[in-house]
Structure formats: C-alpha cells, structure tokens
C-alpha cells in the first residue's frame, strides 16, 4: 500500500468516525440552546413554566417516575392507576449506580441518555453502512439525530439507551453474532416495553432466512431482561405481570383504540375546537385543510408539466403549512402510518429483521390501547428511521428538505419540553 493510499484510508476512517459524533453534537447543541438559552427568555405559556438555567431543565413528565425508582424503588398496587412499576428497570438502575458515585439525579440521567444516544448513532451508522451504503448510513444517522423526537434522547427519558441496545441487537443479528444478539436484546427488553417486539422479530427473521438453531435460541434469550423483571414483580408484589397491569394508568385497556384514532383524524381534518363542540364552530380550519389537500392534488396531477424541483418544494411547503394547522395529531398519525408505509415500500431493500421488527413494534403500539406519545414511541423503533434514511439517500433534495423541517420541529419541541408543555 502506497503512502497516498494509506493517507486516503486514514482520511476515510476519520470521516466515518467523525460523522456520527458531528450529527450528535450539532443536534444536541440545538436542543441545549433552545432549552437553556431561548426558553428562559420567553414568557410562561398557558399551562407551562419559565425554565431556569440548569440541569433541571432536562427533567419533566416521565423523568419524575425514573427519579422515584432510582431513589426509592418501585411501588405498585393493582388498582388501575399509574404506578412506577410501569417503567422498566435498566435505565433507573444505571442512574442509581451513578448516584452512588456522587452524581445528582439530573446529571446522571441526562448523561446516561445522551452518551447512550451517541453510542447508538455509531452502532446505527456501521449497521446501515454494512447492509446498504455509506450514503444510506449518513442519511439514516442524520435522520435519527435530527428527528424532532430526538429531544427525548437528550433528556431524562429512555430513548437514547433503548436505541443503543435495540440497534446493537439488530446489528448483531444481521452479522450472525447470536450471543451478542441475546445479550443486547435482553438489556433492551429490560429497558422499555417495546423491547418485547424484538423477540418475535428475531424468531420470524430466523425462520424466514433459515438461520441455524443458535438464532432461535438468541430470539428466546432476548426475553431474558423481561423475564427477570417479571420474576422481580412476582417476588416483590406477588404479580409476575405487574409491569403490564401498571400500564393501565396510562392505557386502560388493550386493543386498537378506534375512538382515540377517530379523535386524531378529526383534530387533523376539522380542528380540535370543532371536534370538541361536535359541530363547525371554527370554519377556517376545515377550509384551510381542504385548500391544502386541493393544492396538493393539483401539484400531483400537473407534476409532469412542472419541474421536479417545483413539485418537491411545493409539497414541502404544504407539509409545513399542514403541520402549522394540525400540530401534534398530524405528527402522531404520520409517525405511525407513514412508518408502516415506508417499511412496506422498502421491504425488499431492507434486511428481513429490520422490516419484521418495525412491523412488530408498530403492531404492538397499535394494540396497546392508546394513542398517547405514539410519535415518540415509534421513534424508539429504529426500523422506520433506517427505511427513511435509505429512501433519502436516493433522493437528496427530499433529504435536505426533511432535515430542514426536522430542525424547525426539534427546536420547537425542545422549547416546549423546557417549558414543561406536553411533547409527542
């Protein structure tokens, strides 16, 4: 190998090593600026607060449950109300270890999630590069780093840790390292309920690809974290399924929440005010919605008479206007059904375990009996992000428009979280 080849090889590796870190740092800087510098300058919104500069800005909503678990342990009574047993143990356990070393809860929780997210981006980058291309790896990494729901990978939530463990398990499975698949998968099922989707995903992918028996053993080994938590629930509270029963505080019944989805559709199409009153009190919302849909249809119908750039920019502007009009219900609907469409559309271009895990995860969410935080939960299922990254690598103009839209939403979500307004 010549000196020039060695230099090019080193330069290529430096690019590979720096890209995930650059995406992580740039996106985290945006969230930190929004939460620590911009949000404190804004007046308190209705139902929100004016945050102060400090680690406490990363603590809101579910963070309080992780604090209670890390400091006092679990509590549970099977009364249908919300209890901390609904939150899986690995994240608060790691926080507890750091607290024993002298770190305050807010510092420990924020560091664990952020550093795990950085590691997740590296696992994701190498996995997609191995299975697809460097371009697809870069776009997928950018999608995950800049997705507006990545705000939850920077605060005291489990998104960063779960993305790390589930992505590492999926990569190990595709690399046929089944011991590591079981190890990473078991830790993932000890981190979040959606980790349960990994178990059938590995089993079905092993069957579809005619994997050796060790792959099937790994799929069952993935359940290790869940089984240990179930054992703890049985010993401590006399209910091995206590972690499921505790979910009823947030999702009272299992099954598809048709009423919740109907509400979401109505909020998007006719507006929240009209839905609440059961009639048209605000005619502007449905009128604007119909206008946006009509313009979108015209753009599609006359697309051959227009340049591809005009069509792309036109649709991007319409999506932005529709988000301004419909807000979070639109994001939730797109996150679920848009992800399912992407996985189906690119099913022949993704590895089987990527597709199967994506559908298992989305199916689990649809059957969970609620529509709360669906966009955040779908973000934690890495498969749709891989599909989107592969798609955008083939259509860079869409990619840049998507990242621009993501950046605007990420800044907005960061401010809202700092103000303790509901996000996702």
C-alpha positions, 0 to 999 in steps of 0.5 A, a space after each residue: 500500500 502506497 503512502 497516498 493510499 494509506 493517507 486516503 484510508 486514514 482520511 476515510 476512517 476519520 470521516 466515518 468516525 467523525 460523522 456520527 459524533 458531528 450529527 450528535 453534537 450539532 443536534 444536541 447543541 440545538 436542543 441545549 440552546 433552545 432549552 437553556 438559552 431561548 426558553 428562559 427568555 420567553 414568557 410562561 405559556 398557558 399551562 407551562 413554566 419559565 425554565 431556569 438555567 440548569 440541569 433541571 431543565 432536562 427533567 419533566 413528565 416521565 423523568 419524575 417516575 425514573 427519579 422515584 425508582 432510582 431513589 426509592 424503588 418501585 411501588 405498585 398496587 393493582 388498582 388501575 392507576 399509574 404506578 412506577 412499576 410501569 417503567 422498566 428497570 435498566 435505565 433507573 438502575 444505571 442512574 442509581 449506580 451513578 448516584 452512588 458515585 456522587 452524581 445528582 439525579 439530573 446529571 446522571 440521567 441526562 448523561 446516561 441518555 445522551 452518551 447512550 444516544 451517541 453510542 447508538 448513532 455509531 452502532 446505527 451508522 456501521 449497521 446501515 453502512 454494512 447492509 446498504 451504503 455509506 450514503 444510506 448510513 449518513 442519511 439514516 444517522 442524520 435522520 435519527 439525530 435530527 428527528 424532532 423526537 430526538 429531544 427525548 434522547 437528550 433528556 431524562 427519558 429512555 430513548 437514547 439507551 433503548 436505541 443503543 441496545 435495540 440497534 446493537 441487537 439488530 446489528 448483531 443479528 444481521 452479522 450472525 453474532 447470536 450471543 451478542 444478539 441475546 445479550 443486547 436484546 435482553 438489556 433492551 427488553 429490560 429497558 422499555 416495553 417495546 423491547 418485547 417486539 424484538 423477540 418475535 422479530 428475531 424468531 420470524 427473521 430466523 425462520 424466514 432466512 433459515 438461520 441455524 438453531 443458535 438464532 432461535 435460541 438468541 430470539 428466546 434469550 432476548 426475553 431474558 431482561 423481561 423475564 427477570 423483571 417479571 420474576 422481580 414483580 412476582 417476588 416483590 408484589 406477588 404479580 409476575 405481570 405487574 409491569 403490564 397491569 401498571 400500564 393501565 394508568 396510562 392505557 386502560 385497556 388493550 386493543 386498537 383504540 378506534 375512538 382515540 384514532 377517530 379523535 386524531 383524524 378529526 383534530 387533523 381534518 376539522 380542528 380540535 375546537 370543532 371536534 370538541 363542540 361536535 359541530 363547525 364552530 371554527 370554519 377556517 380550519 376545515 377550509 384551510 385543510 381542504 385548500 391544502 389537500 386541493 393544492 396538493 392534488 393539483 401539484 400531483 396531477 400537473 407534476 409532469 408539466 412542472 419541474 421536479 424541483 417545483 413539485 418537491 418544494 411545493 409539497 414541502 411547503 404544504 407539509 409545513 403549512 399542514 403541520 402549522 394547522 394540525 400540530 401534534 395529531 398530524 405528527 402522531 398519525 404520520 409517525 405511525 402510518 407513514 412508518 408502516 408505509 415506508 417499511 412496506 415500500 422498502 421491504 425488499 431493500 431492507 434486511 428481513 429483521 429490520 422490516 419484521 421488527 418495525 412491523 412488530 413494534 408498530 403492531 404492538 403500539 397499535 394494540 396497546 390501547 392508546 394513542 398517547 406519545 405514539 410519535 415518540 414511541 415509534 421513534 424508539 423503533 429504529 426500523 422506520 428511521 433506517 427505511 427513511 434514511 435509505 429512501 433519502 439517500 436516493 433522493 437528496 433534495 427530499 433529504 435536505 428538505 426533511 432535515 430542514 423541517 426536522 430542525 424547525 420541529 426539534 427546536 420547537 419541541 425542545 422549547 416546549 419540553 423546557 417549558 414543561 408543555 406536553 411533547 409527542 
